[in-house]
Amino acid sequence: MIVKPAPGLKVRHPVTKQFLPPEGIEVPDGDIFWTRAVNDGDVVVDAPATASKNAGGDAQ
């Protein structure tokens, strides 16, 4: 999943200690730290790009 800092907040990555970029970063689904950060409202989950949904091609 891709997480971005919530509007008006700066959030540090727990390992690198760097602030998350405004465009967000890819983090593992189900990661305890990021799941809690989402639940607390510190970060928001960014919708995946529509191109990645069609990565396998459309079978029509």
C-alpha positions in Angstrom: 0.0 0.0 0.0 1.1 3.6 -0.5 0.9 5.9 2.5 1.1 9.7 2.6 1.4 12.0 5.5 -2.1 13.3 6.6 -2.6 17.0 5.6 -0.6 19.3 7.8 1.5 16.6 9.4 5.1 15.4 9.1 5.6 11.7 9.7 8.9 10.0 10.1 9.7 6.5 8.7 10.3 4.3 11.7 13.5 2.8 10.3 15.2 5.5 8.3 14.0 8.4 10.6 13.4 10.5 7.4 10.2 12.4 6.9 7.8 10.8 4.4 7.7 12.7 1.1 4.3 14.4 0.3 3.8 11.9 -2.6 4.0 9.0 -0.2 5.9 5.7 -0.1 5.2 2.1 -0.7 4.9 0.1 2.6 4.0 -3.6 3.2 0.3 -4.4 3.5 -0.6 -5.3 7.1 2.5 -3.8 8.6 1.7 -3.1 12.3 3.4 0.4 12.4 1.7 1.7 9.3 -1.7 0.2 10.1 -1.6 2.0 13.4 -0.5 5.2 11.8 -3.5 5.0 9.4 -5.9 4.2 12.2 -4.5 7.1 14.3 -5.0 9.5 11.3 -1.2 10.3 11.0 -1.1 9.0 7.4 -3.6 8.3 4.7 -3.6 5.4 2.2 -3.3 6.6 -1.3 -5.4 4.8 -4.0 -3.2 2.6 -6.2 -2.7 3.9 -9.8 -5.4 2.6 -12.2 -2.6 1.4 -14.5 -1.4 -1.1 -11.9 -4.9 -2.6 -11.8 -4.7 -3.4 -15.5 -1.1 -4.6 -15.4 -2.0 -8.0 -16.7 -3.9 -6.6 -19.6 -7.6 -6.8 -20.3 -9.1 -10.1 -21.5 -12.1 -9.0 -23.6 
